[in-house]
Amino acid sequence: MLYIVLLLVLAALGLLVPALTTAQTHWAWLSVGASAAAALVLVWDWWLRRRSGPAPAAAGTAVERADHQASADDQVDAVADVPDTPVSPDQDVEPGEEDTDAADLLVVADLTDEVRVLDEHPRYHLASCSWLASRATLGLPIAEARQLGFTPCAVCTPDAVLVARKKSSGSTDG
């Protein structure tokens, strides 16, 4: 579709040149027509993409999809309320957010330890997190993960583990 739009825009530009170099207005009107046709093709393409957008896995009415979404939100909330709830790696339910106290957040802000993140998921994890299973992850320093908006996973509690590791290594050094 975009190639058709590109050709129509180039045709409109090509028709605009003789309209400007000659005193004949029909070239200008042909250029306007080609531009309008390009706009119609863009609108038609947008409408087709919007109509065939991402469909839910189970076909159903909008009310059924809203009910399905509400139940998924309830599952996420249930996991978030109970941090020690084991989450099966096969589930698409995002684990809850670890509740980190302010003192630990100050320690975490200075850490350079690597945590694991998944594309399009809001949590960062320890490499040993059971929720990650065999999912493809990216390693980031914890400070960078926090700056990018990631929050700690309630399953593997990376903030608590890394702060405890920092405190234990700091107490043996001094």
VMD Tcl script that draws the C-alpha trace (Angstrom):
set ca {
  {0.00 0.00 0.00}
  {2.74 2.44 0.90}
  {4.38 1.90 -2.49}
  {1.13 2.91 -4.17}
  {0.99 6.03 -2.00}
  {4.62 6.81 -2.85}
  {3.92 6.45 -6.58}
  {0.86 8.69 -6.32}
  {2.80 11.36 -4.44}
  {5.61 11.21 -7.00}
  {3.03 11.48 -9.79}
  {1.49 14.49 -8.06}
  {4.92 16.10 -7.82}
  {5.60 15.29 -11.49}
  {2.28 16.87 -12.48}
  {3.00 19.92 -10.35}
  {6.14 20.77 -12.34}
  {4.31 21.37 -15.66}
  {1.54 23.18 -13.77}
  {4.11 25.65 -12.45}
  {6.10 25.98 -15.69}
  {3.08 26.42 -17.97}
  {-0.01 28.50 -17.59}
  {-2.33 25.49 -17.90}
  {-4.35 24.78 -14.75}
  {-5.38 21.25 -15.71}
  {-1.89 20.05 -14.65}
  {-2.44 21.53 -11.20}
  {-5.85 19.85 -10.93}
  {-4.33 16.52 -11.97}
  {-1.67 16.99 -9.26}
  {-4.38 17.70 -6.68}
  {-6.26 14.59 -7.86}
  {-3.17 12.41 -7.49}
  {-2.58 13.81 -3.99}
  {-6.20 13.15 -3.04}
  {-5.91 9.59 -4.36}
  {-2.79 9.08 -2.22}
  {-4.70 10.36 0.82}
  {-7.60 7.99 0.08}
  {-5.21 5.03 -0.21}
  {-3.64 5.98 3.16}
  {-7.07 6.21 4.81}
  {-8.12 2.90 3.25}
  {-4.90 1.23 4.49}
  {-5.42 2.67 8.01}
  {-9.00 1.39 8.03}
  {-7.92 -2.09 6.93}
  {-5.19 -2.24 9.58}
  {-7.55 -0.99 12.28}
  {-10.23 -3.51 11.30}
  {-7.81 -6.44 11.22}
  {-5.89 -5.33 14.34}
  {-4.70 -7.74 17.03}
  {-7.60 -10.07 17.74}
  {-8.00 -11.81 21.10}
  {-7.10 -15.49 21.24}
  {-10.73 -16.51 21.79}
  {-13.24 -14.91 19.48}
  {-16.10 -13.30 21.32}
  {-18.04 -10.18 21.95}
  {-16.53 -7.05 23.43}
  {-18.20 -7.86 26.76}
  {-16.63 -11.34 26.84}
  {-13.21 -9.84 26.05}
  {-13.67 -7.25 28.82}
  {-14.61 -10.04 31.26}
  {-11.54 -12.02 30.19}
  {-9.32 -8.95 30.69}
  {-10.84 -8.30 34.11}
  {-10.12 -11.87 35.23}
  {-6.50 -11.56 34.04}
  {-6.19 -8.31 36.01}
  {-7.58 -10.08 39.09}
  {-4.91 -12.80 38.71}
  {-2.15 -10.19 38.51}
  {-3.54 -8.40 41.57}
  {-3.73 -11.69 43.47}
  {-0.09 -12.42 42.70}
  {0.90 -8.87 43.67}
  {-0.89 -9.16 47.02}
  {0.97 -12.33 47.99}
  {4.66 -11.95 47.10}
  {5.57 -15.57 47.84}
  {2.95 -16.97 45.47}
  {4.72 -19.36 43.10}
  {3.98 -18.49 39.49}
  {4.23 -21.19 36.88}
  {6.63 -20.21 34.08}
  {4.00 -21.36 31.58}
  {1.61 -18.65 32.69}
  {1.54 -15.27 31.00}
  {0.60 -13.64 34.31}
  {3.19 -11.09 35.28}
  {4.56 -11.57 38.81}
  {3.80 -8.89 41.36}
  {6.15 -6.10 42.37}
  {8.51 -6.60 45.31}
  {7.84 -4.24 48.21}
  {11.20 -2.56 48.82}
  {11.69 -0.18 51.74}
  {13.27 3.25 51.28}
  {16.59 2.36 52.93}
  {17.04 -0.59 50.58}
  {16.16 1.61 47.59}
  {19.08 3.90 48.46}
  {21.41 0.90 48.49}
  {19.95 -0.47 45.22}
  {20.47 2.89 43.50}
  {24.25 2.54 43.95}
  {24.53 -1.12 42.90}
  {26.00 -2.23 39.59}
  {24.87 -5.86 39.84}
  {23.27 -7.29 36.73}
  {19.57 -8.16 36.67}
  {17.55 -9.80 33.92}
  {14.68 -8.13 32.04}
  {12.23 -9.34 29.41}
  {11.19 -7.19 26.50}
  {7.75 -5.64 27.09}
  {7.54 -6.85 30.72}
  {7.77 -4.37 33.61}
  {9.80 -6.42 36.12}
  {13.50 -7.10 36.57}
  {14.64 -10.43 37.95}
  {17.61 -12.33 39.31}
  {19.10 -14.80 36.83}
  {17.86 -17.62 39.07}
  {14.21 -16.47 39.06}
  {11.81 -19.38 38.57}
  {9.38 -17.16 36.67}
  {11.94 -16.55 33.92}
  {12.31 -20.27 33.16}
  {13.70 -20.48 29.64}
  {12.49 -17.08 28.45}
  {14.96 -14.95 26.50}
  {16.23 -12.15 28.75}
  {18.57 -9.20 28.58}
  {21.11 -8.35 31.26}
  {21.17 -4.79 32.60}
  {22.81 -3.12 35.59}
  {20.14 -2.73 38.27}
  {20.48 1.07 38.34}
  {19.86 1.24 34.58}
  {16.89 -1.13 34.84}
  {15.36 1.15 37.49}
  {16.02 4.26 35.36}
  {14.23 2.58 32.45}
  {11.18 2.05 34.65}
  {11.54 -1.63 35.51}
  {10.39 -2.68 38.99}
  {11.57 -5.64 41.11}
  {9.91 -9.06 40.80}
  {8.03 -10.38 43.84}
  {8.96 -13.99 43.04}
  {12.78 -13.71 43.21}
  {12.91 -10.43 45.25}
  {16.04 -9.04 43.57}
  {16.22 -5.89 45.71}
  {16.17 -7.81 49.01}
  {18.67 -10.41 47.78}
  {21.12 -7.87 46.32}
  {20.88 -5.57 49.35}
  {21.49 -8.53 51.69}
  {24.45 -9.59 49.54}
  {25.83 -6.03 49.63}
  {25.38 -5.76 53.40}
  {27.04 -9.12 54.04}
  {30.02 -8.29 51.82}
  {30.25 -4.82 53.37}
  {30.24 -6.16 56.94}
  {33.13 -8.56 56.24}
  {35.23 -5.79 54.61}
  {35.13 -3.40 57.58}
}
mol new
graphics top color blue
foreach p $ca { graphics top sphere $p radius 0.5 }
foreach p [lrange $ca 0 end-1] q [lrange $ca 1 end] { graphics top cylinder $p $q radius 0.2 }
display resetview
